[in-house]
């Protein structure tokens, strides 16, 4: 959240499931974030993002996931400005270390994906419905700056990832 606070935005929101809301809320508020959770299934992340975009009335969503503690806020800010300049529906850097990047999505495209995506994968991961339909959405996928490119994992999905990433803290 500290890194993402560098992204100029009208509102910073932590989306979570209902079970984690009370635990995460004090930490989020200390970082200047609001917390949004919904009752129901935890697997429909696409629905959760669309619901939050509606509630907060935002036109553009900068999406980072909680398993990426090394997300690069300054690069997200650059990508956001670029996204808005080109009028993209979806933006994300290509080639970036897994765990460093964000996805930027126009709410109108997010709502369309929410209405039409049916696969479990599309509902759990938010962006795939958009970037697998380039005929429908304007995609902006610039190559990440060279220093941020590579295959080394900067994400925390497994115990091994956690142990590996500790060296950066």
C-alpha positions as CSV (number, residue, x, y, z in Angstrom):
1,X,0.0,0.0,0.0
2,X,2.9,2.3,0.7
3,X,4.2,1.8,-2.8
4,X,0.8,2.2,-4.4
5,X,0.2,5.4,-2.5
6,X,2.6,7.0,-5.0
7,X,0.0,6.6,-7.7
8,X,-2.0,9.8,-8.0
9,X,-5.6,8.7,-7.5
10,X,-8.8,10.2,-6.2
11,X,-9.3,7.2,-3.9
12,X,-7.1,4.3,-2.8
13,X,-9.0,1.2,-1.8
14,X,-8.0,-2.2,-0.5
15,X,-10.4,-4.9,-1.8
16,X,-10.6,-8.0,0.4
17,X,-13.0,-10.7,1.3
18,X,-15.3,-10.4,4.3
19,X,-13.2,-12.6,6.6
20,X,-10.1,-10.4,6.2
21,X,-11.8,-7.1,6.4
22,X,-11.5,-6.5,10.2
23,X,-7.9,-7.7,10.2
24,X,-6.7,-5.5,7.3
25,X,-8.7,-2.4,8.0
26,X,-6.4,-0.7,10.6
27,X,-3.4,-1.3,8.4
28,X,-5.1,0.0,5.3
29,X,-6.4,3.1,7.1
30,X,-2.9,3.8,8.4
31,X,-1.7,3.9,4.8
32,X,-4.6,6.2,3.7
33,X,-6.6,3.4,2.1
34,X,-10.3,2.7,2.4
35,X,-11.4,-1.0,2.7
36,X,-14.0,-2.6,0.6
37,X,-15.3,-6.2,1.0
38,X,-18.5,-8.0,-0.1
39,X,-20.3,-10.9,1.3
40,X,-20.4,-14.1,-0.7
41,X,-17.9,-16.0,-2.7
42,X,-14.2,-15.1,-2.6
43,X,-13.5,-16.5,-6.1
44,X,-15.3,-13.9,-8.2
45,X,-12.7,-11.1,-8.1
46,X,-14.0,-9.6,-11.3
47,X,-17.3,-9.0,-9.6
48,X,-15.6,-7.5,-6.5
49,X,-13.6,-5.0,-8.7
50,X,-16.7,-4.0,-10.7
51,X,-18.7,-3.5,-7.5
52,X,-15.9,-1.4,-5.9
53,X,-15.6,0.7,-9.1
54,X,-19.4,1.4,-9.0
55,X,-19.4,2.2,-5.3
56,X,-16.5,4.6,-5.5
57,X,-17.6,6.1,-8.9
58,X,-14.2,5.7,-10.6
59,X,-13.5,5.8,-14.3
60,X,-10.1,4.1,-14.1
61,X,-8.9,1.3,-11.9
62,X,-5.2,0.6,-11.1
63,X,-5.1,-3.0,-10.0
64,X,-2.4,-4.5,-7.9
65,X,-2.7,-7.8,-6.0
66,X,-1.8,-8.5,-2.4
67,X,0.7,-11.2,-3.3
68,X,2.9,-8.6,-4.9
69,X,4.5,-6.6,-2.1
70,X,7.2,-5.2,-4.4
71,X,4.9,-3.6,-6.9
72,X,6.6,-0.5,-8.4
73,X,4.4,2.5,-7.6
74,X,6.4,4.9,-9.7
75,X,6.1,2.7,-12.8
76,X,2.3,2.3,-12.1
77,X,2.0,6.1,-12.1
78,X,3.9,6.4,-15.5
79,X,1.7,3.6,-16.9
80,X,-1.5,5.3,-15.7
81,X,-0.6,8.6,-17.4
82,X,0.3,6.7,-20.6
83,X,-2.9,4.7,-20.4
84,X,-5.0,7.9,-20.1
85,X,-3.1,9.6,-22.9
86,X,-3.7,6.7,-25.4
87,X,-7.3,6.1,-24.3
88,X,-6.7,2.5,-23.5
89,X,-9.2,0.1,-22.0
90,X,-6.5,-2.1,-20.5
91,X,-2.8,-1.4,-19.8
92,X,0.0,-3.5,-18.4
93,X,3.7,-3.7,-18.9
94,X,5.1,-6.7,-20.9
95,X,8.2,-8.6,-19.7
96,X,8.2,-7.2,-16.2
97,X,9.3,-9.3,-13.3
98,X,6.2,-11.2,-12.1
99,X,5.0,-9.3,-9.0
100,X,6.3,-5.8,-10.0
101,X,3.4,-4.6,-12.2
102,X,-0.1,-3.4,-12.1
103,X,-3.1,-3.6,-14.5
104,X,-5.0,-0.5,-15.4
105,X,-8.5,-0.9,-16.5
106,X,-11.2,1.5,-17.6
107,X,-14.4,0.9,-15.6
108,X,-16.5,0.7,-18.7
109,X,-14.4,-2.2,-19.9
110,X,-14.4,-3.7,-16.4
111,X,-18.2,-3.6,-16.4
112,X,-18.4,-5.2,-19.8
113,X,-16.1,-8.0,-18.7
114,X,-18.2,-8.5,-15.6
115,X,-21.4,-8.9,-17.6
116,X,-19.9,-11.2,-20.2
117,X,-17.1,-13.3,-18.6
118,X,-18.2,-16.8,-17.7
119,X,-15.1,-18.9,-17.3
120,X,-13.8,-19.4,-13.7
121,X,-10.4,-18.1,-14.8
122,X,-11.7,-14.9,-16.2
123,X,-13.8,-14.3,-13.0
124,X,-10.9,-15.0,-10.7
125,X,-8.2,-12.9,-12.5
126,X,-10.0,-9.7,-13.7
127,X,-7.9,-8.9,-16.8
128,X,-7.8,-12.0,-19.0
129,X,-11.3,-11.4,-20.5
130,X,-10.0,-8.0,-21.6
131,X,-6.7,-9.0,-23.1
132,X,-8.0,-12.1,-24.8
133,X,-10.4,-10.0,-26.7
134,X,-8.2,-7.4,-28.5
135,X,-10.9,-7.0,-31.2
136,X,-13.2,-5.5,-28.5
137,X,-10.8,-3.6,-26.2
138,X,-8.0,-1.1,-26.8
139,X,-5.0,-2.8,-25.2
140,X,-1.8,-0.9,-24.3
141,X,1.0,-3.3,-23.5
142,X,4.4,-1.4,-23.6
143,X,7.6,-3.2,-22.9
144,X,8.7,-2.7,-19.3
145,X,11.9,-0.6,-18.8
146,X,14.9,-2.9,-19.2
147,X,15.9,-2.8,-15.5
148,X,12.5,-4.2,-14.5
149,X,12.4,-7.1,-17.0
150,X,13.1,-10.7,-16.2
151,X,11.8,-14.0,-15.0
152,X,12.7,-13.8,-11.4
153,X,9.6,-14.1,-9.3
154,X,8.8,-11.0,-7.2
155,X,5.4,-12.4,-6.1
156,X,4.4,-14.5,-3.1
157,X,2.2,-17.4,-4.1
158,X,4.1,-20.2,-2.3
159,X,6.3,-20.8,0.7
160,X,9.3,-20.8,-1.6
161,X,8.3,-17.4,-3.0
162,X,8.0,-16.0,0.5
163,X,11.4,-17.3,1.6
164,X,13.0,-16.0,-1.6
165,X,11.4,-12.5,-1.4
166,X,12.4,-12.0,2.2
167,X,15.9,-10.9,1.1
168,X,14.3,-7.7,-0.4
169,X,13.0,-6.6,2.9
